Amino acid sequence: MIPVERQQQILHLLAERGAVSITELTERLQVSHMTIRRDIQKLEDQGRVLSVSGGVSLSERITSEPSHATKRSLMQEAKLAIAHHAAAQVAPGSTLYLDAGTTSLELARELAQREDLMIVTNDFMVCAYLIEHGQGRLYHTGGQVIRENQSCAGEATAHFLRNLHLDVAFLSASSWDAMGISTPSEQKVPVKRAVVEAAATRILICDSSKYGKVGTFNVVGWEAIDQVITDGQLPESARELLAQHGVELTLVL
């Protein structure tokens, strides 16, 4: 059996079961563990599966963004730790971008008392917090309002960002995998790409629960990201992948 046929059989089995162990795959397909791991790596590189401890599972496709209220209640301890570490990396006098998201809101809380910073955001919750508590300069991008996660997106937002020179962009994601960052929202694509182009340093701040999820629209690959700050539950396969792409990985908790 050639590799493509084996990989199709793996996908067929995963479609039925959702997850399967490497041991079972070696027995079913009558090949070595090393061969199965190569097949899994190939499928993971295509964003179709996710390596888990002792086995493999299908990547989870997301079709919509969770609401701001829903996201706020998830992985809270990890978000606090990620934000605390990210804040420590912001140099004096920086101009930075905080992408829409609940981890960005925690980062805004960490940075609020910094008078030396200029903060740009497309997130209304981040902006509202910094209006009330912040000490530095503050800009909101404007653009089309996305009610579900209380932010702006679309071409008008991207146009504003293309006219900036940012020192650091802290990016969020609802889905990231071996291919890079993706999103179920087409309107977010030009915004995130504009930020990547505008920033000298691009840092993904995202908890590990989003890894292995796939959105319909690709945003950027790993060549566009300098660093990932996430929690220690990130799978080993993801850690190896980021190292291969030269992305600095910081694990908190």
N, C-alpha and C positions, 0 to 999 in steps of 0.2 A: 504494500500500500504506500503510495507516494504521500509526501507531507500535506499537500492540499486536501487530499481525501481524508487523512487523519484529522486535520483541523476542522473539516466539515462535520465529521462524526462527533468531535468534541462539542461543537456548537449545537448539534442536534440533541445530544444528551443534556446539555445545559438548558436548552429550551424546554425540555421535559421536566428537569429536576431543579433548575436554578443554580445548584452548586454540586460539585462532585470532587472526590478525593483523587490525588495523583495515583495512589495505589490502585484504585479501581480502574482508572484509565489505562494504566500499564497492563493490567490483567485483561481488560476488554480488548485492547488494541494490540496486545502481544508485542510490546516494544519496551525499551528500557526507560527508567525514570528520566535519564538525561534527554532522551528523545522527546518524551512528553513535555519536559520543561522547555525545550526549544520550541515546540509547537505552541505552548501556552505563551511564551515570550513573544512569538510572532503575532498571535492574536491580540495580546495586550498592547503591542506596539500599534496595532490598528484601532485600538480603542474599543474592542468588542468584548473583552473579558477582563477580569480583575483577579490577580493572584491573591490568595488568602492563605493562612497558615495550613499547610498540608494539602492544599487543593486549589480549586479555581471556581469562580462564580461569574455569571453574566454581569456586564456593566449595566447599571441602572439608568434608564433614560428618564429625564425629567421633562415635562411638557409645559410647566408653568413655574413661576417664581413663588416660593412661600410668602405669605404676608409678613409684614414687619413684626406684627405681634407674635406670630408663630416662631419666627427666627429668634426673637428676643429670648424665648424660653429654652432654647436648645444650646447645649454645650457651653453653658455660661462660664463655668470655671476655666475652660480652655480659652475662651474669648478674652477673659480678663488677663490671663497670663500672656497671651499673644500680644495684646495691646500694651501691656507693661513693658515687655521686651522691645517692641517696636519703638515705643516712645524714647527709650534710652539711646536709640540710634540716630535720633534727629539732631543734627549739628546746629549750633547757634546761627541765627539769622537765615534759616532755611525758608524756601518757598516750597510748600508741599501740597499734594492732592490727597484728599480722603474720599475714596470711592464709596458709593452707597452701600450700606450694610451695617449690621449690628456690631460687628467687630470694630468697624470704623468709629462707631459711636463711643465705644469704650476707649478707643485711642484718643478721640476728641477730649474725653474726660481727663485723660492723662496729660494732654498738652495744653489744656485750657489756660493755665496760669503763665504760659510762656509768652511774654510781651514781645520777644524778638522774632516771632514767626509770622509768616503770611500763609494762611490756610485757604485752599480752594476746595470746594466740595459741590457735588450734585445732590446731596442728601439733605432733605428738609429737617430731619431730626437732628443731624449733626449741626446744621446751621442754627437751628433754634437753641440748641444747648450752648453753642459758642456765642450767640448773641447775648444770652443772659449771663454766662459765666466766663467767657473768653476774654483775654487781655490783648491778643495780637490782632493783626489785620485779617479781615475775613471777606471772602468773595464766594457768592453762589453762582453757579454756571448759568442758571436759567435753562429754558428749553421746554420740551413737551413734558407735562406732568404725568408720572406713572403712579397712580393712586395706590396700587397694591403694596409697593414698598417705599412710598413716600419720597420719591426722588424724581429727577429729570433725566431724560435720555433723548435720543434722536439726533438728527443732523444739526439742529441749532445749538445743542449742547456741545457737540463735537467741534463745531466751528469756533465757539468761544475758546475751547481748550487748545486748538491749533495755533492760537495767537499767543500762547504762554511759553515761558521757559521755566520748567519746574526742576527743582533739585531732586526731589524724591516723590514718587507716586506710590501710595499704598493702595493696592488693588484688592478688590473682593471677588469672590466667585461662588456661585451656587453649584458649579460642577467643574471638576478638573480631573484629568486622567493622564495616560501616557502621551497623548497627543498635545496636551496643553490645556488652556482654559477654553471652555465653551459656555453657551448660554441658551436657554429656551426663548429668549427675547431678542428679536432682530434689532430692535431699537437700541439695545445696549452695545451692539458690536462697534459702530463708529465711535462711540464715546470712549470705550476702553482702548481702541486702537489709537485714537487721538492722544490719549494720555500717555500711552507707551512711546509715541513719537516725541511728545513734549518733554518727557522726564529724562534726566541724566541717570537716575537709578530707579528701577522698577521692582517693587517688593510685593509679593502676594501674601496677604495676611488672611489665613483661612484655616478653620479647624479640619481635622482629618475626616470627619463624617461626610464631607463633600467629595472626597477622593473616590474615583471609580464611578462617578455619576457623569452622564453625558447629556449635553443640550444639543439641540438641532443645529445651532449656528456656532461654527468655530470662531474664536476671538483671536488668539495668538498662540503660537507654539512656544516651546521652552527657550528657544533662542532669544526671545524678547523679554525674558524675566531674569533678573539678577539674583534674587534671593526669595526663598519661601520661609515664612515663619508659621509653624503649625505645632500641633501637640504630638506627644510621643506615641499615640496610637496609629500613626501613619504606617502602612504596611512596609515591610522590608523591600519589596519589589519597587515601591515608589521611591524609596530612599536611594536605591541603586540607580534607578532611572534618572533622577535629578543629578546625581553625581556624574553620570555619563554625559549629560548635557552641560556640565559645568555650572550648574545652579547651586549657589550656596544654600544649605539647608540648616535652619535653626529649629530645634525641637524644644518646646517648653513642657512643663509638667512631666 
